[in-house]
């Protein structure tokens, strides 16, 4: 059992690094992106209201979890059950959960650079080598929003598709987990 968990964690970390490098190599600077603090605050308030009314108990639809982890940015964090009775695109599930995704100029709908405005462009992200600020370009290789999927009766697996092509079924969970220096390696159980 421990060997399986170790192999799964290693494979997930390797997949995460591969996806990050692939997407980062194709990204462009955030200078072309709009980052409105007011919009982020509005999205966060809407998300918080939705989360408080729908996060308790089992979810018959798709459970959406956003965890800023070590960033400790409550503007991003949420846990919401989105009604779904059929296979639904991840982008639509996130939209219904009131989770605002900002991607890169080249991949605005598949890669999450910011979630509900987090991390802000002027926020210092602490990592093993010091600090970095997220510019939504290909230079940040130490921190990113990792996308995870969990089947109704399964365990978390690193998503093999981007937000624009990933499809979710009722009973599944979707988590956006902020990862710094490959930690946390996976969502909480």
C-alpha positions in Angstrom: 0.0 0.0 0.0 2.8 2.4 0.9 4.7 1.6 -2.3 1.6 2.3 -4.3 1.0 5.7 -2.6 4.7 6.6 -3.2 4.5 5.6 -6.9 1.2 7.5 -7.3 2.7 10.6 -5.6 5.8 10.4 -7.7 3.8 10.0 -10.9 1.5 12.8 -10.0 4.5 15.1 -9.3 6.1 14.1 -12.6 2.8 14.7 -14.5 2.4 18.1 -12.7 5.9 19.2 -13.6 5.4 18.0 -17.3 2.1 19.9 -17.7 3.6 23.0 -16.0 6.6 23.0 -18.3 4.5 22.4 -21.4 2.1 25.2 -20.6 4.8 27.5 -19.4 6.8 27.1 -22.5 3.8 28.4 -24.5 2.7 31.2 -22.3 3.1 34.9 -22.8 3.5 37.8 -20.3 0.6 39.0 -18.3 0.9 42.6 -19.7 -2.0 41.8 -22.0 -4.2 40.6 -19.1 -6.6 42.6 -17.1 -6.4 42.2 -13.3 -9.0 44.2 -11.5 -8.9 44.0 -7.7 -12.6 45.0 -7.7 -13.5 42.1 -10.0 -11.5 39.7 -7.8 -13.2 40.9 -4.7 -16.7 40.6 -6.3 -15.9 37.0 -7.5 -14.5 36.1 -4.0 -17.6 37.4 -2.3 -19.9 35.5 -4.7 -17.8 32.3 -4.2 -17.9 32.6 -0.4 -21.7 33.0 -0.4 -22.1 30.0 -2.7 -19.6 27.9 -0.7 -21.3 28.5 2.6 -24.7 27.4 1.3 -23.6 24.3 -0.7 -20.4 22.8 0.7 -21.7 20.6 3.5 -22.7 17.0 3.0 -22.3 14.8 0.0 -22.4 16.3 -3.5 -24.6 14.7 -6.2 -23.2 17.1 -8.8 -19.5 18.1 -9.1 -17.7 19.2 -6.0 -15.3 22.2 -6.7 -12.5 22.9 -4.3 -10.0 25.7 -4.5 -7.2 25.5 -2.0 -4.5 28.3 -2.0 -2.5 26.1 0.4 0.7 27.8 1.6 -0.4 31.1 0.1 -3.2 31.3 2.6 -5.3 33.6 0.4 -8.9 33.2 1.5 -10.1 35.2 -1.6 -9.4 32.1 -3.6 -10.4 29.3 -1.2 -13.8 27.7 -1.7 -15.7 24.4 -1.6 -18.9 24.3 -3.6 -21.2 21.6 -4.9 -22.3 22.4 -8.5 -25.5 20.7 -9.7 -24.8 18.4 -12.6 -26.8 15.5 -13.9 -24.6 14.7 -17.0 -21.0 15.1 -18.2 -20.1 18.8 -18.0 -17.1 20.7 -19.2 -14.8 21.8 -16.3 -14.9 25.4 -17.5 -18.7 25.4 -17.1 -18.5 23.8 -13.7 -16.1 26.5 -12.5 -18.2 29.2 -14.0 -21.3 27.9 -12.1 -19.2 27.7 -8.9 -18.3 31.4 -9.4 -14.6 30.6 -9.6 -12.9 33.1 -11.8 -9.9 31.7 -13.8 -7.3 33.9 -15.5 -5.0 32.1 -17.9 -2.2 33.2 -20.0 -2.7 35.3 -23.2 -1.9 32.2 -25.3 -3.9 29.7 -23.2 -6.6 31.8 -21.6 -9.0 28.9 -21.0 -6.9 25.9 -20.3 -4.2 27.0 -17.8 -5.0 28.7 -14.4 -2.5 31.4 -13.7 -4.8 33.2 -11.2 -7.9 31.9 -9.4 -10.2 34.6 -8.1 -7.3 37.0 -8.5 -4.8 34.9 -6.5 -1.9 35.2 -6.5 -2.0 38.9 -7.2 0.8 40.2 -9.4 2.3 42.1 -6.5 2.1 39.2 -4.0 5.5 37.6 -2.9 5.4 33.9 -3.1 7.9 32.3 -0.8 9.7 29.2 -2.0 12.9 27.3 -1.3 15.0 29.7 -3.4 13.6 32.9 -2.0 10.5 34.8 -3.4 8.9 35.1 -6.7 5.9 37.1 -8.1 3.5 35.5 -10.5 3.7 37.2 -13.9 1.7 34.5 -15.8 4.6 33.9 -18.1 7.0 31.0 -18.6 9.6 32.1 -16.1 7.8 30.9 -12.9 8.6 27.2 -12.6 8.3 26.9 -8.8 4.7 27.6 -8.2 1.4 27.1 -10.0 -2.3 26.1 -9.7 -2.4 22.3 -10.1 -5.6 20.7 -11.4 -6.8 17.5 -9.7 -9.8 15.2 -10.3 -11.3 12.6 -8.0 -13.9 10.0 -9.1 -16.9 9.5 -6.9 -15.3 6.4 -5.3 -11.7 6.9 -6.1 -8.6 8.8 -5.2 -7.2 12.2 -6.5 -5.3 12.1 -9.8 -3.5 14.9 -11.5 -5.7 16.1 -14.5 -4.3 15.0 -17.9 -6.2 17.7 -19.7 -6.6 21.5 -19.4 -9.7 23.3 -18.1 -10.9 23.9 -21.7 -11.1 20.2 -22.6 -11.6 18.4 -19.2 -15.1 16.9 -18.7 -16.5 16.0 -15.3 -19.2 13.5 -14.3 -21.7 13.8 -11.5 -20.1 12.6 -8.2 -16.6 13.7 -9.2 -14.6 16.4 -7.5 -12.4 19.0 -9.1 -9.6 20.8 -7.2 -7.4 23.7 -8.0 -4.5 23.4 -5.5 -1.7 26.0 -5.4 1.6 24.2 -5.4 5.0 25.7 -4.4 8.1 23.7 -4.7 5.9 20.6 -5.5 4.1 21.0 -2.1 1.5 20.0 -1.4 2.0 17.0 -3.6 -1.7 16.2 -3.7 -5.0 17.4 -2.3 -6.1 16.4 1.1 -8.2 13.2 1.3 
